[in-house]
């Protein structure tokens, strides 16, 4: 067992610690002394109260740091899987996303050109029947809805892979 002398405010305190922990305990004492000094007083009658406030400040900082660490851990992305089957599934999803984006781009381009009246019923990328647009704004609205569905599907697929 070793001892370390900590000076906090007007007093010095001798603290026992494990061998090899002297520097760590001294550093912790310095942090407490710094908080004590931030209180702006060193009057002996208030020494216990000042130590209590210094400890409360440190406990508050520790609680806030732990909260930030927990929030960061929750918002951090999970590590991707190293399983080859997962890698193949991710690649298949990426290919599907690229295909959907290409279809969407083609549909947007086609919407800019005048279209002949269709002879067969039209379906969208998801196999749903599509009514003939009554105005260009209807077509634009349908394209945006289709884009939203494609993006949502892509997000769901990616989430399914990365949550596994």
C-alpha positions as CSV (number, residue, x, y, z in Angstrom):
1,X,0.0,0.0,0.0
2,X,1.2,3.5,-0.8
3,X,0.0,6.9,0.3
4,X,-0.5,10.2,-1.6
5,X,-0.9,13.6,-0.2
6,X,-3.5,15.7,-1.9
7,X,-3.9,19.4,-1.3
8,X,-7.4,20.6,-1.8
9,X,-8.2,24.1,-0.8
10,X,-6.5,25.1,2.5
11,X,-5.9,21.5,3.6
12,X,-3.8,18.5,2.7
13,X,-5.1,15.0,2.9
14,X,-3.2,11.8,3.0
15,X,-4.9,9.0,1.0
16,X,-4.0,5.4,0.8
17,X,-3.9,3.7,-2.6
18,X,-2.5,0.6,-4.3
19,X,1.1,0.5,-5.3
20,X,1.5,2.0,-8.7
21,X,-1.7,4.1,-8.5
22,X,0.0,7.1,-6.9
23,X,0.1,9.2,-10.1
24,X,-3.5,8.4,-10.9
25,X,-4.8,9.3,-7.4
26,X,-2.7,12.5,-7.5
27,X,-4.3,13.4,-10.9
28,X,-7.8,12.8,-9.5
29,X,-6.9,15.0,-6.5
30,X,-5.8,17.7,-8.9
31,X,-9.2,17.6,-10.7
32,X,-11.0,17.9,-7.3
33,X,-8.6,20.8,-6.3
34,X,-9.4,22.5,-9.6
35,X,-13.2,22.3,-9.0
36,X,-12.7,23.4,-5.4
37,X,-10.8,26.5,-6.6
38,X,-13.5,27.3,-9.1
39,X,-15.8,27.9,-6.1
40,X,-13.8,31.0,-5.5
41,X,-13.4,30.6,-1.7
42,X,-11.0,28.9,0.6
43,X,-12.5,29.8,3.9
44,X,-12.1,26.9,6.4
45,X,-15.6,27.0,8.0
46,X,-17.1,26.2,4.6
47,X,-14.5,23.6,3.7
48,X,-16.9,20.6,3.9
49,X,-19.6,22.4,1.9
50,X,-17.1,23.5,-0.7
51,X,-15.8,19.9,-1.0
52,X,-19.4,18.7,-1.4
53,X,-20.0,21.3,-4.2
54,X,-16.8,20.3,-6.0
55,X,-17.9,16.6,-5.8
56,X,-21.4,17.6,-7.1
57,X,-19.9,19.5,-10.1
58,X,-17.7,16.5,-10.9
59,X,-20.6,14.1,-10.6
60,X,-22.6,16.3,-12.9
61,X,-19.8,16.3,-15.5
62,X,-19.5,12.5,-15.2
63,X,-23.2,12.1,-15.7
64,X,-23.3,14.3,-18.8
65,X,-20.3,12.5,-20.3
66,X,-21.9,9.1,-19.8
67,X,-25.1,10.4,-21.4
68,X,-23.2,11.7,-24.4
69,X,-21.3,8.4,-24.7
70,X,-24.6,6.4,-24.5
71,X,-26.2,8.6,-27.2
72,X,-23.1,8.2,-29.4
73,X,-23.2,4.5,-29.0
74,X,-26.9,4.3,-30.0
75,X,-26.4,6.5,-33.0
76,X,-23.2,4.8,-34.2
77,X,-23.6,2.6,-37.2
78,X,-23.3,-1.1,-36.5
79,X,-20.3,-2.9,-38.0
80,X,-21.1,-4.6,-41.3
81,X,-21.2,-8.4,-41.3
82,X,-18.2,-10.3,-42.5
83,X,-20.4,-13.3,-43.5
84,X,-20.0,-14.0,-47.3
85,X,-23.7,-14.7,-47.6
86,X,-24.4,-11.2,-46.1
87,X,-21.9,-9.6,-48.5
88,X,-23.7,-11.3,-51.5
89,X,-27.1,-10.1,-50.2
90,X,-25.8,-6.6,-49.8
91,X,-24.4,-6.7,-53.3
92,X,-27.8,-8.0,-54.6
93,X,-29.5,-5.1,-52.8
94,X,-27.1,-2.6,-54.3
95,X,-27.8,-3.9,-57.7
96,X,-31.5,-3.7,-57.1
97,X,-31.2,-0.1,-55.9
98,X,-29.1,0.8,-59.0
99,X,-31.8,-0.9,-61.2
100,X,-34.6,1.0,-59.5
101,X,-32.7,4.3,-59.8
102,X,-32.2,3.6,-63.5
103,X,-35.9,2.8,-64.0
104,X,-36.8,5.9,-62.1
105,X,-34.5,8.1,-64.2
106,X,-35.9,6.5,-67.4
107,X,-39.4,7.1,-66.2
108,X,-38.6,10.8,-65.4
109,X,-37.1,11.2,-68.9
110,X,-40.0,9.5,-70.5
111,X,-42.4,11.9,-68.7
112,X,-40.7,14.8,-70.4
113,X,-41.6,13.5,-73.8
114,X,-45.1,13.4,-75.2
115,X,-46.4,9.8,-75.0
116,X,-48.8,8.0,-77.3
117,X,-51.9,6.6,-75.8
118,X,-51.1,3.1,-74.5
119,X,-52.7,0.0,-75.9
120,X,-52.1,-2.2,-72.9
121,X,-52.7,-1.4,-69.2
122,X,-49.7,0.2,-67.6
123,X,-48.2,-0.9,-64.3
124,X,-45.6,0.8,-62.1
125,X,-42.3,-0.6,-60.9
126,X,-44.1,-2.4,-58.1
127,X,-46.6,-4.1,-60.3
128,X,-49.5,-1.8,-59.4
129,X,-51.9,-0.6,-62.2
130,X,-51.4,2.9,-63.3
131,X,-54.3,5.1,-64.5
132,X,-53.6,7.4,-67.5
133,X,-52.5,10.8,-66.3
134,X,-55.1,13.5,-66.7
135,X,-52.4,16.3,-66.6
136,X,-48.6,16.6,-66.6
137,X,-48.7,17.4,-62.9
138,X,-50.4,14.1,-62.2
139,X,-47.6,12.3,-63.9
140,X,-45.0,14.3,-61.9
141,X,-46.9,13.4,-58.7
142,X,-46.9,9.7,-59.6
143,X,-43.2,9.8,-60.4
144,X,-42.4,11.4,-57.1
145,X,-44.6,8.8,-55.3
146,X,-42.8,6.1,-57.2
147,X,-39.4,7.6,-56.2
148,X,-40.5,7.7,-52.6
149,X,-41.5,4.1,-52.6
150,X,-38.3,3.0,-54.3
151,X,-36.2,5.0,-51.7
152,X,-38.2,3.5,-48.8
153,X,-37.8,0.0,-50.3
154,X,-34.1,0.5,-50.6
155,X,-33.8,1.8,-47.1
156,X,-35.7,-1.2,-45.7
157,X,-33.5,-3.6,-47.6
158,X,-30.4,-1.9,-46.3
159,X,-31.7,-1.8,-42.8
160,X,-32.5,-5.5,-43.0
161,X,-29.0,-6.4,-44.0
162,X,-27.2,-4.2,-41.5
163,X,-29.4,-5.2,-38.6
164,X,-28.7,-8.9,-39.1
